[in-house]
Amino acid sequence: MLSDDEIDRYARHLVLKEIGGQGQMKLKAAKVALVGMGGIGSPAALYLAAAGIGTLGLIDDDTVSLNNLQRQVLYSTGEIGASKAGTAQARLAQINPHCDCRVHAVRLDEANAAAVLRGYDIVLDGCDNFPTRLLVNQVCHDLNKPLVSAAIGRWSGQLAVFKGRPCYRCLVPDLPPDAETCERVGVVGALAGVLGTLAALETVKLITGAGENLAGRLMIFDGLTLQSRIVGLAADPQCRVCSR
């Protein structure tokens, strides 16, 4: 049941017909893993905690650095050098003490990824490297976990939801030879807020069943024109993950 504090806290959710009391209870029972507590993970975590997600898994082995602060809004100047996951846990507890934030200060690899992600219902991936993205996709497919995937670079961003087929590997079959990371090509800070918030919104929709989610589709957002488009994704018959 929702406590009196939670009823007041989530009042604007409770009056939404698409969420209401039953939807809020689903949010409270949900366990969401956040892969990467950087530009996308920061705003996503803020809104998921505020929304009343019962358990958030904060997965990041990195520390806060000065060049993070242009886009990673969870952290402050005084926290440079501190653990991102640990700092995020303390900050999110201030936002919503009803949210159980679990720290995983590790880099996901083939040895630990399944063990870390197995305990969560949904995985939100906002990490900044393709090897980890491909690994997370493999584990989510093997464990039958919905994957919300968001990425940014320069002035544009992408958001997709993967459930079964097609999977992320259908979209990115192999490691791009010249991957454009934010470190290499730059990124406007506010774009991280846009895609991180949209990823949180898709996660809330998946949990509550509200609206139409992006499963099997890809949203492409252009920050310079403020235009977006949604394209369908086809399953790769030769995909080494989901065609087996």
C-alpha positions as CSV (number, residue, x, y, z in Angstrom):
1,M,0.0,0.0,0.0
2,L,1.0,3.6,-0.5
3,S,1.8,5.6,2.7
4,D,0.2,9.0,3.4
5,D,3.5,10.6,2.3
6,E,3.5,8.7,-0.9
7,I,-0.1,9.6,-1.7
8,D,0.8,13.3,-1.3
9,R,4.1,12.8,-3.2
10,Y,2.6,11.1,-6.2
11,A,-0.7,13.0,-6.3
12,R,-0.2,14.2,-9.8
13,H,0.3,10.6,-10.9
14,L,-2.7,9.3,-9.0
15,V,-5.1,11.5,-10.9
16,L,-3.8,10.4,-14.3
17,K,-6.1,7.8,-15.7
18,E,-3.1,6.0,-17.4
19,I,-1.3,5.6,-14.0
20,G,-3.7,6.0,-11.0
21,G,-3.3,3.9,-7.9
22,Q,-2.6,0.6,-9.6
23,G,0.0,2.1,-11.9
24,Q,1.8,3.8,-9.0
25,M,1.9,0.5,-7.1
26,K,3.5,-1.0,-10.2
27,L,6.1,1.7,-10.2
28,K,6.7,1.1,-6.5
29,A,7.2,-2.7,-7.1
30,A,9.5,-2.1,-10.2
31,K,13.2,-2.7,-10.2
32,V,15.1,-0.8,-12.9
33,A,18.8,-1.0,-13.6
34,L,20.6,2.0,-15.0
35,V,23.8,1.2,-16.9
36,G,26.0,4.2,-16.7
37,M,25.4,7.2,-14.4
38,G,26.6,9.8,-16.8
39,G,24.8,12.2,-19.1
40,I,21.8,10.0,-19.8
41,G,21.8,8.1,-16.5
42,S,21.8,11.3,-14.4
43,P,18.5,12.8,-15.6
44,A,16.9,9.4,-16.0
45,A,17.7,8.5,-12.4
46,L,16.4,11.8,-11.1
47,Y,13.0,11.3,-12.8
48,L,12.7,7.6,-12.1
49,A,13.4,8.2,-8.4
50,A,11.0,11.0,-8.3
51,A,8.4,8.9,-10.1
52,G,8.4,6.4,-7.3
53,I,10.4,3.5,-8.8
54,G,10.8,1.1,-5.9
55,T,14.4,-0.1,-6.7
56,L,17.0,1.5,-8.8
57,G,20.3,-0.2,-9.6
58,L,23.1,2.4,-10.2
59,I,25.8,0.7,-12.3
60,D,29.0,2.7,-12.9
61,D,32.6,2.2,-11.8
62,D,33.7,5.7,-12.7
63,T,34.3,8.8,-10.5
64,V,33.0,12.4,-11.0
65,S,35.3,14.6,-13.0
66,L,35.2,18.3,-13.9
67,N,34.4,17.7,-17.5
68,N,31.4,15.6,-16.5
69,L,29.6,18.6,-14.9
70,Q,28.5,20.2,-18.2
71,R,25.9,17.5,-18.7
72,Q,25.9,15.1,-15.7
73,V,23.4,17.0,-13.6
74,L,23.4,14.6,-10.6
75,Y,26.8,15.9,-9.5
76,S,28.4,19.1,-8.1
77,T,31.8,20.6,-8.1
78,G,32.5,19.6,-4.6
79,E,32.0,15.9,-5.5
80,I,34.8,15.7,-8.1
81,G,36.7,12.5,-7.5
82,A,33.9,10.8,-5.7
83,S,32.2,7.6,-6.9
84,K,29.4,8.3,-9.4
85,A,27.2,5.5,-8.2
86,G,27.7,6.3,-4.5
87,T,27.2,10.0,-5.0
88,A,24.1,9.3,-7.1
89,Q,22.7,7.1,-4.3
90,A,23.0,9.9,-1.7
91,R,21.5,12.5,-4.0
92,L,18.5,10.3,-5.0
93,A,17.8,9.5,-1.4
94,Q,17.3,13.2,-0.8
95,I,14.9,13.4,-3.7
96,N,12.8,10.4,-2.7
97,P,13.6,8.3,0.5
98,H,11.1,5.7,-0.7
99,C,13.4,4.7,-3.6
100,D,15.8,1.9,-2.7
101,C,19.0,2.8,-4.7
102,R,21.5,0.0,-4.9
103,V,25.1,0.8,-5.9
104,H,27.0,-1.4,-8.3
105,A,30.4,0.3,-8.6
106,V,31.6,-2.1,-11.3
107,R,32.1,-2.1,-15.1
108,L,29.9,-4.7,-16.6
109,D,31.7,-7.5,-18.3
110,E,31.0,-11.1,-19.4
111,A,31.8,-12.4,-15.9
112,N,29.4,-10.2,-14.0
113,A,26.8,-8.7,-16.3
114,A,24.2,-11.5,-15.9
115,A,24.6,-11.6,-12.1
116,V,24.1,-7.8,-11.8
117,L,21.2,-7.4,-14.2
118,R,19.3,-10.6,-13.3
119,G,17.6,-9.0,-10.3
120,Y,16.0,-6.1,-12.2
121,D,12.8,-6.0,-14.3
122,I,13.9,-3.4,-16.9
123,V,17.4,-2.2,-18.0
124,L,18.0,1.4,-19.1
125,D,21.3,1.6,-21.0
126,G,22.9,5.1,-21.3
127,C,26.5,4.0,-21.3
128,D,29.0,5.6,-23.7
129,N,30.8,2.6,-25.3
130,F,29.6,0.0,-27.8
131,P,31.2,-3.1,-26.2
132,T,29.2,-2.5,-23.1
133,R,26.0,-1.8,-25.1
134,L,26.4,-5.0,-27.1
135,L,27.0,-7.0,-23.9
136,V,24.0,-5.5,-22.2
137,N,21.8,-6.3,-25.2
138,Q,23.1,-10.0,-25.1
139,V,22.3,-10.3,-21.4
140,C,18.9,-8.6,-21.6
141,H,18.0,-11.0,-24.5
142,D,19.2,-14.0,-22.6
143,L,17.3,-13.0,-19.5
144,N,14.2,-11.8,-21.3
145,K,14.5,-8.3,-19.9
146,P,13.2,-5.2,-21.7
147,L,16.0,-2.9,-22.8
148,V,15.5,0.9,-23.0
149,S,18.5,2.2,-25.0
150,A,19.5,5.9,-25.3
151,A,22.5,7.5,-27.0
152,I,23.7,11.0,-27.7
153,G,26.4,12.7,-29.7
154,R,27.0,16.3,-30.9
155,W,23.5,17.6,-31.3
156,S,21.5,14.5,-31.9
157,G,20.2,11.5,-29.9
158,Q,18.5,8.2,-30.4
159,L,16.1,6.2,-28.2
160,A,14.7,2.7,-28.7
161,V,13.1,-0.1,-26.7
162,F,14.1,-3.7,-27.4
163,K,11.9,-6.6,-26.3
164,G,12.9,-9.9,-28.0
165,R,13.2,-9.3,-31.7
166,P,14.6,-7.1,-33.1
167,C,17.4,-6.5,-30.6
168,Y,20.1,-3.9,-30.4
169,R,22.5,-6.1,-32.3
170,C,20.1,-6.0,-35.3
171,L,20.7,-2.2,-35.3
172,V,24.4,-2.4,-34.6
173,P,25.7,-5.8,-35.9
174,D,29.4,-5.1,-35.1
175,L,31.5,-2.6,-33.3
176,P,31.7,0.5,-35.4
177,P,35.3,1.0,-36.6
178,D,35.2,4.8,-36.0
179,A,32.6,5.1,-33.2
180,E,31.8,8.8,-32.4
181,T,31.9,9.0,-28.7
182,C,31.0,12.2,-26.8
183,E,34.7,12.4,-25.8
184,R,35.8,12.4,-29.4
185,V,33.1,14.6,-31.1
186,G,31.5,16.5,-28.2
187,V,27.9,16.9,-27.1
188,V,25.7,19.8,-26.0
189,G,24.9,19.3,-22.4
190,A,21.1,19.9,-22.5
191,L,20.8,17.1,-25.1
192,A,21.6,14.6,-22.4
193,G,18.7,15.9,-20.4
194,V,16.3,15.5,-23.3
195,L,17.3,11.9,-24.1
196,G,17.7,10.9,-20.4
197,T,14.2,12.2,-19.6
198,L,12.7,10.5,-22.6
199,A,14.3,7.2,-21.6
200,A,12.8,7.6,-18.1
201,L,9.4,8.3,-19.7
202,E,9.6,5.2,-21.8
203,T,10.5,3.2,-18.7
204,V,7.5,4.6,-16.8
205,K,5.2,3.7,-19.8
206,L,6.6,0.1,-19.9
207,I,6.0,-0.4,-16.2
208,T,2.5,1.1,-16.1
209,G,1.3,0.0,-19.6
210,A,0.5,3.6,-20.4
211,G,0.4,4.7,-24.1
212,E,2.4,3.2,-26.9
213,N,6.1,2.4,-26.3
214,L,8.9,2.3,-28.7
215,A,9.3,-1.4,-28.8
216,G,10.7,-2.4,-32.3
217,R,11.2,1.3,-33.3
218,L,13.9,3.9,-33.1
219,M,13.3,7.6,-32.4
220,I,15.9,10.0,-33.8
221,F,16.1,13.5,-32.3
222,D,17.8,16.5,-33.9
223,G,18.6,19.1,-31.3
224,L,19.5,21.8,-33.9
225,T,16.1,21.7,-35.5
226,L,14.0,20.3,-32.6
227,Q,12.6,17.7,-35.1
228,S,12.3,14.0,-34.4
229,R,11.2,11.0,-36.4
230,I,10.5,7.4,-35.6
231,V,11.5,4.6,-37.8
232,G,10.7,0.9,-37.7
233,L,13.4,-1.6,-36.9
234,A,13.6,-4.9,-38.7
235,A,15.0,-8.1,-37.2
236,D,18.2,-9.2,-38.8
237,P,17.8,-12.9,-39.9
238,Q,21.5,-13.4,-39.4
239,C,21.6,-11.6,-36.0
240,R,24.0,-13.5,-33.7
241,V,21.9,-12.7,-30.7
242,C,18.1,-12.8,-31.4
243,S,18.0,-15.1,-34.5
244,R,19.3,-18.1,-32.6
